[in-house]
Amino acid sequence: MEARIGYFGNALAGKVMKHLSSTGAAVRTALPVATQELVKIRTSQINGCGFCTDMHTKDALAAGEEQQRLNLVAVWREATIFTDAERAALELTEQGTRIADGAGGVSDKAWANGAKHYDDDQLAALISLIAVINAYNRINVINRQPAGDYTGHVRLSRPLRPARTHTVRRLAVPTLGQAADPPPGIRRAARYAHRPPPSSEGHRFPGRPWLSHGQQKPKARMSEHHTLAPLRRVRTDILEVAYYETGSAENDTVLLLHGFPYDIHSYVAVAPLLADSGFRVVVPYLRGHGPTRFLYDSTPRSGQQAALGADVVAFMDALGVERAYLAGYDWGGRAANVAAALWPERVLGLVSVNSYLIQDIGAAAKPLAPELEAGFWYFYYFLTERGRAGLANDPQGVARVIWERNSPAWPFGERDLERAAKAFANPDYTDVVIHSYRHRLGFAPGAEAYTELEARLAKQPAIIVPAVTLDGLADGNFPATDGSPTAHHFTAPRLHRTVAGAGHNLPQERPAAFAAAVRDVRELRRENTGRERFVGRRQDTP
């Protein structure tokens, strides 16, 4: 069989293809690569485009997709191996491709299902991708482009191998030197030895290692609006985590974990400082924030502390990171504390704003001083359905009030707030936040999967890894201390500092001081002699 004309060698056609290719490139970072290939394959199947079906099936395999999933794309409704988000994308693909006379177009139900899993940018990318692959299909079908001899346009840095045996790491809490099995539902992604870092397209195919396509790792950049970009994506067993990365993958990894109601841009100035200091810097969006998404509708939208800590270790597994430094404040600091306490073998060192942050939920009914309780107004607001509605209706307005109270000396601008507020558009934001505050005050049960972990956290476990703790002297809700009230929770070398002028969002307000704390915890880790001199030492940082 031969093509009707040599389309791909035609000068005019070459101009058309150039523009089509640039259109397709615009959507590549917005959607998971696995989803993109599924959309392309299913569209090509419907249109009877053998050339594109052959091409995208081979491209998906080369990037690490499972053969079983590819075999079942055409019958995805009956298959159990696709995520809810992928199923929603495939439904939109089918309806968006079958728009012949009388077909009815895309139904409101299919659109609403897609909107549950994708934000506006991702929906725009999905619409564009469906349109572009349909255009390619029509070119090839009209020209009778032969199928079967596509060999790929990418160079693999190593030969493809069949699906290989891998070791699944389970989350475990060490007890007397032993690693306990995890509670149900907390098994995590496989870790692969010697795998390259994720590509700039930012997504790992389910259950497969990363494969290098010979592309150079993009350099870290900050846009004119000081945005951490581009984002990458990786999957754990329950989440697709969106994250920013900078620095060399050969260096020690530090995870920078944001709080509520904030986002990854709390670290917009910290990340380059640490990359320049010899760290691989990874800044993920927490569950319920930004582009991070739950993979399944059936997963409880829990915001409890055990879930946040388990997410950190699962994220490390998905990245193939054996051990990392953890640094954070507020929710992110709590997640780092939980991971350090329950999985110390995975944590090189801890930086924590406001010291020990593991919640003592059993003592939640014990009141604080009235002036402190006033600052936690949203804790109690969120216990009511009025509070849920208020957060859902105006998350940016709620954040503004909390920011002003938490950091009275921080002159944040409208652009700072608007940038962070984009993270609140996550479809699960309200549910995760409401559950977090109701659970911590004893007004909501935790998810069953985290029962055992919460029982261990109730014992207020010690932090046994090196730590640097920070208090902002201008924190409106959490008065600074000299570190002594929480000293008994830290049994390894610990350095405590107070930071002048800093409020609750300390890394964004005083990035140099926060970056210095991360560098110092690395030095604590490296110390082999004389470590006792660090324990309990107080430093005031201007």
One Martini backbone bead per residue (centre of mass of N, CA, C, O) as a GRO file, in nm:
protein
  542
    1MET     BB    1   0.096   0.035   0.022
    2GLU     BB    2   0.026   0.373  -0.081
    3ALA     BB    3   0.041   0.686  -0.090
    4ARG     BB    4  -0.099   0.932  -0.275
    5ILE     BB    5   0.111   1.125  -0.144
    6GLY     BB    6   0.402   1.309  -0.044
    7TYR     BB    7   0.325   1.480   0.215
    8PHE     BB    8   0.597   1.497   0.400
    9GLY     BB    9   0.754   1.626   0.129
   10ASN     BB   10   0.582   1.873   0.121
   11ALA     BB   11   0.609   2.206   0.151
   12LEU     BB   12   0.325   2.291   0.236
   13ALA     BB   13   0.278   2.064   0.441
   14GLY     BB   14   0.515   2.145   0.622
   15LYS     BB   15   0.383   2.405   0.728
   16VAL     BB   16   0.139   2.276   0.857
   17MET     BB   17   0.291   2.080   1.049
   18LYS     BB   18   0.437   2.294   1.210
   19HIS     BB   19   0.180   2.419   1.338
   20LEU     BB   20   0.065   2.163   1.462
   21SER     BB   21   0.307   2.099   1.643
   22SER     BB   22   0.296   2.363   1.812
   23THR     BB   23   0.017   2.310   1.927
   24GLY     BB   24   0.085   2.044   2.074
   25ALA     BB   25   0.316   2.159   2.259
   26ALA     BB   26   0.128   2.344   2.443
   27VAL     BB   27  -0.003   2.075   2.607
   28ARG     BB   28   0.221   1.887   2.743
   29THR     BB   29   0.234   2.018   3.051
   30ALA     BB   30  -0.083   1.986   3.140
   31LEU     BB   31  -0.066   1.675   3.084
   32PRO     BB   32  -0.043   1.365   3.115
   33VAL     BB   33   0.117   1.150   2.915
   34ALA     BB   34  -0.072   0.910   2.936
   35THR     BB   35  -0.328   1.064   2.855
   36GLN     BB   36  -0.239   1.162   2.581
   37GLU     BB   37  -0.201   0.878   2.449
   38LEU     BB   38  -0.487   0.775   2.493
   39VAL     BB   39  -0.625   0.990   2.322
   40LYS     BB   40  -0.477   0.935   2.055
   41ILE     BB   41  -0.555   0.638   2.025
   42ARG     BB   42  -0.865   0.658   2.038
   43THR     BB   43  -0.904   0.852   1.805
   44SER     BB   44  -0.763   0.675   1.590
   45GLN     BB   45  -0.957   0.438   1.610
   46ILE     BB   46  -1.220   0.583   1.530
   47ASN     BB   47  -1.087   0.701   1.249
   48GLY     BB   48  -0.896   0.482   1.115
   49CYS     BB   49  -0.583   0.546   1.199
   50GLY     BB   50  -0.310   0.361   1.156
   51PHE     BB   51  -0.067   0.546   1.182
   52CYS     BB   52  -0.140   0.672   1.467
   53THR     BB   53  -0.179   0.414   1.622
   54ASP     BB   54   0.107   0.312   1.583
   55MET     BB   55   0.264   0.553   1.692
   56HIS     BB   56   0.128   0.584   1.988
   57THR     BB   57   0.182   0.302   2.084
   58LYS     BB   58   0.493   0.313   2.060
   59ASP     BB   59   0.540   0.565   2.231
   60ALA     BB   60   0.418   0.452   2.491
   61LEU     BB   61   0.606   0.212   2.522
   62ALA     BB   62   0.875   0.377   2.521
   63ALA     BB   63   0.770   0.539   2.793
   64GLY     BB   64   0.629   0.279   2.977
   65GLU     BB   65   0.383   0.149   2.898
   66GLU     BB   66   0.137  -0.079   2.927
   67GLN     BB   67   0.016  -0.326   2.730
   68GLN     BB   68  -0.259  -0.380   2.867
   69ARG     BB   69  -0.370  -0.092   2.839
   70LEU     BB   70  -0.353  -0.077   2.529
   71ASN     BB   71  -0.545  -0.321   2.474
   72LEU     BB   72  -0.798  -0.153   2.643
   73VAL     BB   73  -0.884   0.121   2.517
   74ALA     BB   74  -1.147   0.041   2.349
   75VAL     BB   75  -1.253  -0.097   2.652
   76TRP     BB   76  -1.254   0.103   2.908
   77ARG     BB   77  -1.530   0.057   3.052
   78GLU     BB   78  -1.446  -0.256   3.135
   79ALA     BB   79  -1.197  -0.158   3.260
   80THR     BB   80  -0.973  -0.146   3.571
   81ILE     BB   81  -0.685   0.023   3.475
   82PHE     BB   82  -0.827   0.301   3.496
   83THR     BB   83  -0.866   0.602   3.582
   84ASP     BB   84  -1.096   0.839   3.637
   85ALA     BB   85  -0.952   1.055   3.469
   86GLU     BB   86  -0.908   0.881   3.214
   87ARG     BB   87  -1.206   0.818   3.165
   88ALA     BB   88  -1.294   1.110   3.123
   89ALA     BB   89  -1.107   1.163   2.878
   90LEU     BB   90  -1.221   0.933   2.696
   91GLU     BB   91  -1.509   1.039   2.683
   92LEU     BB   92  -1.441   1.311   2.553
   93THR     BB   93  -1.303   1.192   2.308
   94GLU     BB   94  -1.539   1.042   2.184
   95GLN     BB   95  -1.744   1.281   2.170
   96GLY     BB   96  -1.540   1.483   2.020
   97THR     BB   97  -1.515   1.290   1.762
   98ARG     BB   98  -1.836   1.222   1.752
   99ILE     BB   99  -1.965   1.492   1.541
  100ALA     BB  100  -2.176   1.411   1.371
  101ASP     BB  101  -2.463   1.412   1.247
  102GLY     BB  102  -2.661   1.359   1.537
  103ALA     BB  103  -2.457   1.302   1.788
  104GLY     BB  104  -2.458   1.570   2.007
  105GLY     BB  105  -2.187   1.570   2.115
  106VAL     BB  106  -2.106   1.699   2.421
  107SER     BB  107  -2.203   1.626   2.718
  108ASP     BB  108  -2.269   1.742   3.030
  109LYS     BB  109  -2.176   1.489   3.180
  110ALA     BB  110  -1.894   1.463   3.055
  111TRP     BB  111  -1.797   1.744   3.136
  112ALA     BB  112  -1.837   1.721   3.443
  113ASN     BB  113  -1.645   1.484   3.478
  114GLY     BB  114  -1.393   1.633   3.377
  115ALA     BB  115  -1.410   1.875   3.589
  116LYS     BB  116  -1.336   1.692   3.840
  117HIS     BB  117  -1.018   1.636   3.723
  118TYR     BB  118  -0.996   1.925   3.574
  119ASP     BB  119  -0.883   2.210   3.496
  120ASP     BB  120  -0.897   2.464   3.278
  121ASP     BB  121  -0.622   2.412   3.146
  122GLN     BB  122  -0.666   2.106   3.102
  123LEU     BB  123  -0.921   2.132   2.932
  124ALA     BB  124  -0.793   2.296   2.710
  125ALA     BB  125  -0.584   2.080   2.639
  126LEU     BB  126  -0.785   1.854   2.571
  127ILE     BB  127  -0.933   1.991   2.344
  128SER     BB  128  -0.681   2.044   2.169
  129LEU     BB  129  -0.585   1.753   2.141
  130ILE     BB  130  -0.835   1.641   2.001
  131ALA     BB  131  -0.820   1.831   1.757
  132VAL     BB  132  -0.533   1.762   1.656
  133ILE     BB  133  -0.561   1.450   1.618
  134ASN     BB  134  -0.790   1.475   1.415
  135ALA     BB  135  -0.624   1.616   1.200
  136TYR     BB  136  -0.416   1.398   1.157
  137ASN     BB  137  -0.611   1.174   1.082
  138ARG     BB  138  -0.726   1.308   0.823
  139ILE     BB  139  -0.470   1.323   0.665
  140ASN     BB  140  -0.407   1.011   0.666
  141VAL     BB  141  -0.674   0.902   0.554
  142ILE     BB  142  -0.691   1.061   0.288
  143ASN     BB  143  -0.384   0.958   0.208
  144ARG     BB  144  -0.324   0.667   0.291
  145GLN     BB  145  -0.137   0.612   0.529
  146PRO     BB  146   0.077   0.397   0.617
  147ALA     BB  147   0.111   0.119   0.842
  148GLY     BB  148   0.392  -0.021   1.066
  149ASP     BB  149   0.688   0.161   1.019
  150TYR     BB  150   0.716   0.288   1.284
  151THR     BB  151   1.019   0.401   1.490
  152GLY     BB  152   1.057   0.682   1.577
  153HIS     BB  153   1.192   1.014   1.714
  154VAL     BB  154   1.340   0.885   1.951
  155ARG     BB  155   1.608   0.852   2.184
  156LEU     BB  156   1.720   0.601   2.365
  157SER     BB  157   1.940   0.551   2.637
  158ARG     BB  158   1.796   0.268   2.645
  159PRO     BB  159   1.681  -0.029   2.622
  160LEU     BB  160   1.410  -0.199   2.598
  161ARG     BB  161   1.206  -0.377   2.829
  162PRO     BB  162   1.042  -0.579   2.983
  163ALA     BB  163   0.860  -0.631   3.226
  164ARG     BB  164   0.970  -0.587   3.555
  165THR     BB  165   1.095  -0.656   3.840
  166HIS     BB  166   0.983  -0.520   4.157
  167THR     BB  167   1.004  -0.318   4.443
  168VAL     BB  168   0.788  -0.273   4.712
  169ARG     BB  169   0.730  -0.008   4.913
  170ARG     BB  170   0.647   0.013   5.245
  171LEU     BB  171   0.497   0.161   5.483
  172ALA     BB  172   0.680   0.221   5.792
  173VAL     BB  173   0.706   0.177   6.150
  174PRO     BB  174   0.940   0.192   6.372
  175THR     BB  175   1.007  -0.078   6.620
  176LEU     BB  176   1.272  -0.154   6.773
  177GLY     BB  177   1.415  -0.167   6.470
  178GLN     BB  178   1.144  -0.222   6.327
  179ALA     BB  179   0.935  -0.283   6.043
  180ALA     BB  180   0.619  -0.214   5.988
  181ASP     BB  181   0.333  -0.272   5.860
  182PRO     BB  182   0.090  -0.140   5.692
  183PRO     BB  183  -0.192  -0.020   5.648
  184PRO     BB  184  -0.451  -0.020   5.475
  185GLY     BB  185  -0.393   0.164   5.171
  186ILE     BB  186  -0.050   0.233   5.202
  187ARG     BB  187   0.059   0.148   4.949
  188ARG     BB  188   0.328   0.204   4.729
  189ALA     BB  189   0.533   0.291   4.507
  190ALA     BB  190   0.773   0.200   4.314
  191ARG     BB  191   1.122   0.139   4.318
  192TYR     BB  192   1.400   0.247   4.121
  193ALA     BB  193   1.700   0.174   4.000
  194HIS     BB  194   1.874   0.400   3.817
  195ARG     BB  195   1.682   0.629   3.743
  196PRO     BB  196   1.579   0.875   3.580
  197PRO     BB  197   1.454   1.162   3.567
  198PRO     BB  198   1.208   1.338   3.495
  199SER     BB  199   1.055   1.490   3.264
  200SER     BB  200   0.930   1.793   3.156
  201GLU     BB  201   0.637   1.662   3.137
  202GLY     BB  202   0.579   1.529   3.428
  203HIS     BB  203   0.528   1.195   3.381
  204ARG     BB  204   0.442   0.879   3.497
  205PHE     BB  205   0.387   0.581   3.419
  206PRO     BB  206   0.216   0.331   3.534
  207GLY     BB  207   0.444   0.108   3.679
  208ARG     BB  208   0.695   0.271   3.557
  209PRO     BB  209   0.977   0.377   3.452
  210TRP     BB  210   1.184   0.598   3.364
  211LEU     BB  211   1.256   0.745   3.041
  212SER     BB  212   1.495   0.852   2.831
  213HIS     BB  213   1.484   1.092   2.539
  214GLY     BB  214   1.747   1.277   2.516
  215GLN     BB  215   1.671   1.508   2.691
  216GLN     BB  216   1.712   1.797   2.830
  217LYS     BB  217   1.722   1.945   3.116
  218PRO     BB  218   1.557   2.192   3.234
  219LYS     BB  219   1.596   2.494   3.334
  220ALA     BB  220   1.566   2.688   3.575
  221ARG     BB  221   1.288   2.918   3.636
  222MET     BB  222   1.177   3.264   3.639
  223SER     BB  223   0.939   3.455   3.584
  224GLU     BB  224   0.818   3.774   3.562
  225HIS     BB  225   0.606   3.656   3.798
  226HIS     BB  226   0.736   3.456   3.989
  227THR     BB  227   0.722   3.149   3.879
  228LEU     BB  228   0.699   2.813   3.926
  229ALA     BB  229   0.871   2.683   3.641
  230PRO     BB  230   0.794   2.400   3.550
  231LEU     BB  231   0.576   2.143   3.582
  232ARG     BB  232   0.538   1.834   3.735
  233ARG     BB  233   0.450   1.474   3.725
  234VAL     BB  234   0.337   1.225   3.970
  235ARG     BB  235   0.270   0.894   4.094
  236THR     BB  236   0.087   0.746   4.319
  237ASP     BB  237  -0.165   0.551   4.451
  238ILE     BB  238  -0.365   0.839   4.488
  239LEU     BB  239  -0.176   1.049   4.334
  240GLU     BB  240  -0.124   1.349   4.145
  241VAL     BB  241   0.178   1.521   4.153
  242ALA     BB  242   0.261   1.851   4.164
  243TYR     BB  243   0.586   1.994   4.062
  244TYR     BB  244   0.890   2.148   4.147
  245GLU     BB  245   1.223   2.174   3.990
  246THR     BB  246   1.567   2.207   4.108
  247GLY     BB  247   1.863   2.117   4.032
  248SER     BB  248   2.061   1.855   4.087
  249ALA     BB  249   2.016   1.504   4.086
  250GLU     BB  250   2.302   1.449   4.238
  251ASN     BB  251   2.188   1.569   4.480
  252ASP     BB  252   2.052   1.639   4.751
  253THR     BB  253   1.730   1.619   4.873
  254VAL     BB  254   1.469   1.873   4.897
  255LEU     BB  255   1.165   1.924   5.063
  256LEU     BB  256   0.913   2.171   5.002
  257LEU     BB  257   0.647   2.256   5.235
  258HIS     BB  258   0.341   2.375   5.240
  259GLY     BB  259   0.066   2.558   5.341
  260PHE     BB  260  -0.216   2.704   5.511
  261PRO     BB  261  -0.310   2.944   5.273
  262TYR     BB  262  -0.102   2.819   5.038
  263ASP     BB  263   0.197   2.766   4.835
  264ILE     BB  264   0.485   2.711   4.649
  265HIS     BB  265   0.554   3.035   4.663
  266SER     BB  266   0.697   3.035   4.939
  267TYR     BB  267   0.970   2.925   4.752
  268VAL     BB  268   1.065   3.129   4.524
  269ALA     BB  269   1.346   3.217   4.681
  270VAL     BB  270   1.459   2.947   4.800
  271ALA     BB  271   1.519   2.751   4.567
  272PRO     BB  272   1.770   2.896   4.434
  273LEU     BB  273   1.945   2.896   4.687
  274LEU     BB  274   1.963   2.581   4.714
  275ALA     BB  275   2.068   2.513   4.436
  276ASP     BB  276   2.334   2.686   4.483
  277SER     BB  277   2.395   2.484   4.749
  278GLY     BB  278   2.354   2.172   4.643
  279PHE     BB  279   2.048   2.110   4.565
  280ARG     BB  280   1.769   1.920   4.527
  281VAL     BB  281   1.462   2.078   4.440
  282VAL     BB  282   1.134   2.007   4.584
  283VAL     BB  283   0.789   2.137   4.505
  284PRO     BB  284   0.490   2.047   4.628
  285TYR     BB  285   0.163   1.988   4.604
  286LEU     BB  286  -0.075   1.938   4.801
  287ARG     BB  287  -0.341   1.804   4.886
  288GLY     BB  288  -0.594   2.006   4.740
  289HIS     BB  289  -0.368   2.152   4.558
  290GLY     BB  290  -0.377   2.261   4.274
  291PRO     BB  291  -0.280   2.007   4.041
  292THR     BB  292  -0.333   1.814   4.246
  293ARG     BB  293  -0.462   1.469   4.234
  294PHE     BB  294  -0.696   1.246   4.255
  295LEU     BB  295  -0.749   0.928   4.109
  296TYR     BB  296  -1.008   0.867   4.299
  297ASP     BB  297  -1.331   0.894   4.409
  298SER     BB  298  -1.300   0.683   4.662
  299THR     BB  299  -1.113   0.872   4.798
  300PRO     BB  300  -1.062   1.022   5.072
  301ARG     BB  301  -1.071   1.373   5.170
  302SER     BB  302  -0.812   1.394   5.351
  303GLY     BB  303  -0.640   1.619   5.614
  304GLN     BB  304  -0.476   1.453   5.786
  305GLN     BB  305  -0.164   1.403   5.916
  306ALA     BB  306  -0.111   1.114   5.810
  307ALA     BB  307  -0.161   1.178   5.512
  308LEU     BB  308   0.060   1.391   5.473
  309GLY     BB  309   0.299   1.208   5.554
  310ALA     BB  310   0.247   0.975   5.353
  311ASP     BB  311   0.275   1.148   5.096
  312VAL     BB  312   0.577   1.203   5.117
  313VAL     BB  313   0.679   0.907   5.089
  314ALA     BB  314   0.531   0.843   4.825
  315PHE     BB  315   0.673   1.064   4.662
  316MET     BB  316   0.956   0.953   4.695
  317ASP     BB  317   0.902   0.687   4.560
  318ALA     BB  318   0.814   0.803   4.281
  319LEU     BB  319   1.106   0.948   4.248
  320GLY     BB  320   1.340   0.762   4.379
  321VAL     BB  321   1.377   0.857   4.686
  322GLU     BB  322   1.528   0.748   4.969
  323ARG     BB  323   1.648   1.035   5.074
  324ALA     BB  324   1.561   1.338   5.268
  325TYR     BB  325   1.502   1.660   5.307
  326LEU     BB  326   1.283   1.840   5.533
  327ALA     BB  327   1.070   2.136   5.468
  328GLY     BB  328   0.851   2.346   5.682
  329TYR     BB  329   0.512   2.475   5.723
  330ASP     BB  330   0.259   2.397   5.877
  331TRP     BB  331   0.140   2.155   5.697
  332GLY     BB  332   0.427   2.094   5.591
  333GLY     BB  333   0.560   2.065   5.869
  334ARG     BB  334   0.381   1.833   5.961
  335ALA     BB  335   0.452   1.634   5.741
  336ALA     BB  336   0.754   1.628   5.816
  337ASN     BB  337   0.723   1.531   6.107
  338VAL     BB  338   0.581   1.265   6.048
  339ALA     BB  339   0.797   1.142   5.867
  340ALA     BB  340   1.033   1.164   6.075
  341ALA     BB  341   0.892   0.989   6.302
  342LEU     BB  342   0.799   0.724   6.120
  343TRP     BB  343   1.052   0.767   5.881
  344PRO     BB  344   1.374   0.815   5.954
  345GLU     BB  345   1.515   0.647   5.718
  346ARG     BB  346   1.413   0.888   5.499
  347VAL     BB  347   1.557   1.118   5.684
  348LEU     BB  348   1.816   1.353   5.705
  349GLY     BB  349   1.635   1.616   5.774
  350LEU     BB  350   1.491   1.899   5.969
  351VAL     BB  351   1.264   2.173   5.892
  352SER     BB  352   1.078   2.370   6.145
  353VAL     BB  353   0.814   2.562   6.189
  354ASN     BB  354   0.730   2.558   6.523
  355SER     BB  355   0.853   2.286   6.546
  356TYR     BB  356   0.643   2.077   6.696
  357LEU     BB  357   0.352   1.943   6.484
  358ILE     BB  358   0.222   1.717   6.626
  359GLN     BB  359  -0.083   1.624   6.699
  360ASP     BB  360  -0.290   1.635   7.002
  361ILE     BB  361  -0.600   1.518   6.981
  362GLY     BB  362  -0.665   1.437   7.282
  363ALA     BB  363  -0.611   1.769   7.356
  364ALA     BB  364  -0.819   1.955   7.189
  365ALA     BB  365  -1.008   2.062   7.441
  366LYS     BB  366  -0.783   2.241   7.525
  367PRO     BB  367  -0.742   2.553   7.605
  368LEU     BB  368  -0.648   2.863   7.523
  369ALA     BB  369  -0.571   3.159   7.508
  370PRO     BB  370  -0.779   3.401   7.402
  371GLU     BB  371  -0.576   3.545   7.203
  372LEU     BB  372  -0.527   3.277   7.046
  373GLU     BB  373  -0.812   3.185   6.972
  374ALA     BB  374  -0.873   3.428   6.786
  375GLY     BB  375  -0.665   3.334   6.559
  376PHE     BB  376  -0.852   3.051   6.533
  377TRP     BB  377  -1.132   3.100   6.396
  378TYR     BB  378  -1.129   2.889   6.153
  379PHE     BB  379  -1.150   2.630   6.309
  380TYR     BB  380  -1.456   2.689   6.397
  381TYR     BB  381  -1.581   2.767   6.130
  382PHE     BB  382  -1.518   2.474   5.996
  383LEU     BB  383  -1.736   2.319   6.181
  384THR     BB  384  -1.930   2.452   5.986
  385GLU     BB  385  -2.138   2.495   5.714
  386ARG     BB  386  -2.077   2.791   5.688
  387GLY     BB  387  -1.770   2.754   5.660
  388ARG     BB  388  -1.773   2.585   5.408
  389ALA     BB  389  -1.918   2.794   5.231
  390GLY     BB  390  -1.711   3.024   5.271
  391LEU     BB  391  -1.470   2.877   5.143
  392ALA     BB  392  -1.600   2.808   4.868
  393ASN     BB  393  -1.680   3.111   4.788
  394ASP     BB  394  -1.394   3.254   4.947
  395PRO     BB  395  -1.077   3.165   4.964
  396GLN     BB  396  -0.927   3.436   4.934
  397GLY     BB  397  -1.060   3.586   5.170
  398VAL     BB  398  -0.970   3.393   5.389
  399ALA     BB  399  -0.666   3.418   5.337
  400ARG     BB  400  -0.630   3.716   5.393
  401VAL     BB  401  -0.700   3.708   5.696
  402ILE     BB  402  -0.483   3.502   5.777
  403TRP     BB  403  -0.237   3.654   5.678
  404GLU     BB  404  -0.274   3.910   5.852
  405ARG     BB  405  -0.258   3.753   6.124
  406ASN     BB  406   0.004   3.576   6.086
  407SER     BB  407   0.147   3.849   5.920
  408PRO     BB  408   0.161   4.171   6.020
  409ALA     BB  409   0.464   4.246   5.877
  410TRP     BB  410   0.360   4.157   5.592
  411PRO     BB  411   0.374   4.316   5.262
  412PHE     BB  412   0.166   4.196   5.084
  413GLY     BB  413   0.034   4.143   4.771
  414GLU     BB  414  -0.203   4.084   4.538
  415ARG     BB  415  -0.023   3.897   4.366
  416ASP     BB  416   0.041   3.697   4.589
  417LEU     BB  417  -0.252   3.607   4.643
  418GLU     BB  418  -0.338   3.532   4.352
  419ARG     BB  419  -0.129   3.314   4.309
  420ALA     BB  420  -0.216   3.129   4.545
  421ALA     BB  421  -0.530   3.105   4.470
  422LYS     BB  422  -0.499   2.896   4.241
  423ALA     BB  423  -0.479   2.651   4.444
  424PHE     BB  424  -0.797   2.675   4.538
  425ALA     BB  425  -0.927   2.542   4.262
  426ASN     BB  426  -0.937   2.282   4.367
  427PRO     BB  427  -1.190   2.043   4.392
  428ASP     BB  428  -1.067   1.944   4.701
  429TYR     BB  429  -1.009   2.176   4.895
  430THR     BB  430  -1.250   2.196   5.090
  431ASP     BB  431  -1.256   1.901   5.192
  432VAL     BB  432  -0.966   1.890   5.306
  433VAL     BB  433  -0.979   2.130   5.499
  434ILE     BB  434  -1.223   2.054   5.668
  435HIS     BB  435  -1.116   1.782   5.766
  436SER     BB  436  -0.863   1.878   5.909
  437TYR     BB  437  -1.009   2.056   6.134
  438ARG     BB  438  -1.208   1.844   6.239
  439HIS     BB  439  -1.003   1.628   6.319
  440ARG     BB  440  -0.812   1.793   6.517
  441LEU     BB  441  -1.088   1.846   6.708
  442GLY     BB  442  -1.278   1.575   6.700
  443PHE     BB  443  -1.524   1.607   6.451
  444ALA     BB  444  -1.369   1.381   6.277
  445PRO     BB  445  -1.294   1.114   6.118
  446GLY     BB  446  -1.076   0.911   5.996
  447ALA     BB  447  -0.928   0.737   5.777
  448GLU     BB  448  -0.887   0.404   5.775
  449ALA     BB  449  -0.593   0.389   5.649
  450TYR     BB  450  -0.482   0.581   5.920
  451THR     BB  451  -0.522   0.451   6.202
  452GLU     BB  452  -0.239   0.348   6.287
  453LEU     BB  453  -0.087   0.614   6.253
  454GLU     BB  454  -0.256   0.779   6.458
  455ALA     BB  455  -0.185   0.605   6.702
  456ARG     BB  456   0.118   0.682   6.694
  457LEU     BB  457   0.080   0.994   6.708
  458ALA     BB  458  -0.063   0.998   6.993
  459LYS     BB  459   0.237   0.942   7.129
  460GLN     BB  460   0.438   1.154   7.047
  461PRO     BB  461   0.681   1.122   6.867
  462ALA     BB  462   1.002   1.139   6.808
  463ILE     BB  463   1.276   1.320   6.684
  464ILE     BB  464   1.572   1.140   6.534
  465VAL     BB  465   1.663   1.379   6.363
  466PRO     BB  466   1.803   1.629   6.244
  467ALA     BB  467   1.741   1.980   6.353
  468VAL     BB  468   1.571   2.285   6.249
  469THR     BB  469   1.426   2.551   6.427
  470LEU     BB  470   1.155   2.799   6.388
  471ASP     BB  471   1.081   3.146   6.483
  472GLY     BB  472   0.870   3.409   6.450
  473LEU     BB  473   0.858   3.735   6.586
  474ALA     BB  474   0.585   3.801   6.377
  475ASP     BB  475   0.381   3.594   6.486
  476GLY     BB  476   0.032   3.614   6.537
  477ASN     BB  477  -0.018   3.293   6.657
  478PHE     BB  478   0.301   3.204   6.722
  479PRO     BB  479   0.486   3.229   6.969
  480ALA     BB  480   0.795   3.273   7.047
  481THR     BB  481   1.076   3.070   7.132
  482ASP     BB  482   1.363   2.885   7.270
  483GLY     BB  483   1.265   2.559   7.241
  484SER     BB  484   1.206   2.419   7.524
  485PRO     BB  485   0.902   2.309   7.507
  486THR     BB  486   1.014   2.088   7.263
  487ALA     BB  487   1.283   1.933   7.333
  488HIS     BB  488   1.173   1.635   7.403
  489HIS     BB  489   1.114   1.571   7.082
  490PHE     BB  490   1.436   1.602   7.049
  491THR     BB  491   1.710   1.352   7.015
  492ALA     BB  492   1.870   1.508   6.825
  493PRO     BB  493   2.025   1.731   6.675
  494ARG     BB  494   1.953   2.081   6.765
  495LEU     BB  495   1.842   2.392   6.619
  496HIS     BB  496   1.742   2.714   6.743
  497ARG     BB  497   1.541   2.985   6.601
  498THR     BB  498   1.503   3.330   6.558
  499VAL     BB  499   1.305   3.559   6.340
  500ALA     BB  500   1.312   3.860   6.237
  501GLY     BB  501   1.001   3.973   6.094
  502ALA     BB  502   0.861   3.698   6.109
  503GLY     BB  503   0.610   3.499   6.025
  504HIS     BB  504   0.440   3.219   5.929
  505ASN     BB  505   0.560   3.266   5.626
  506LEU     BB  506   0.880   3.242   5.639
  507PRO     BB  507   1.004   3.172   5.353
  508GLN     BB  508   0.876   3.433   5.214
  509GLU     BB  509   0.974   3.654   5.426
  510ARG     BB  510   1.266   3.472   5.496
  511PRO     BB  511   1.456   3.311   5.280
  512ALA     BB  512   1.747   3.317   5.393
  513ALA     BB  513   1.685   3.184   5.669
  514PHE     BB  514   1.567   2.922   5.555
  515ALA     BB  515   1.808   2.833   5.382
  516ALA     BB  516   2.009   2.824   5.619
  517ALA     BB  517   1.864   2.594   5.770
  518VAL     BB  518   1.914   2.378   5.554
  519ARG     BB  519   2.220   2.394   5.554
  520ASP     BB  520   2.251   2.330   5.863
  521VAL     BB  521   2.125   2.046   5.863
  522ARG     BB  522   2.344   1.930   5.688
  523GLU     BB  523   2.572   1.979   5.891
  524LEU     BB  524   2.457   1.811   6.115
  525ARG     BB  525   2.471   1.548   5.956
  526ARG     BB  526   2.795   1.563   5.903
  527GLU     BB  527   2.848   1.528   6.184
  528ASN     BB  528   3.087   1.324   6.388
  529THR     BB  529   3.173   1.547   6.592
  530GLY     BB  530   3.054   1.741   6.846
  531ARG     BB  531   2.727   1.735   6.849
  532GLU     BB  532   2.639   1.842   7.135
  533ARG     BB  533   2.672   2.154   7.075
  534PHE     BB  534   2.380   2.172   6.925
  535VAL     BB  535   2.213   2.107   7.159
  536GLY     BB  536   1.987   2.360   7.246
  537ARG     BB  537   2.072   2.579   7.069
  538ARG     BB  538   2.062   2.930   7.044
  539GLN     BB  539   1.946   3.149   6.773
  540ASP     BB  540   1.949   3.478   6.650
  541THR     BB  541   1.790   3.598   6.357
  542PRO     BB  542   1.784   3.889   6.155
   0.00000   0.00000   0.00000
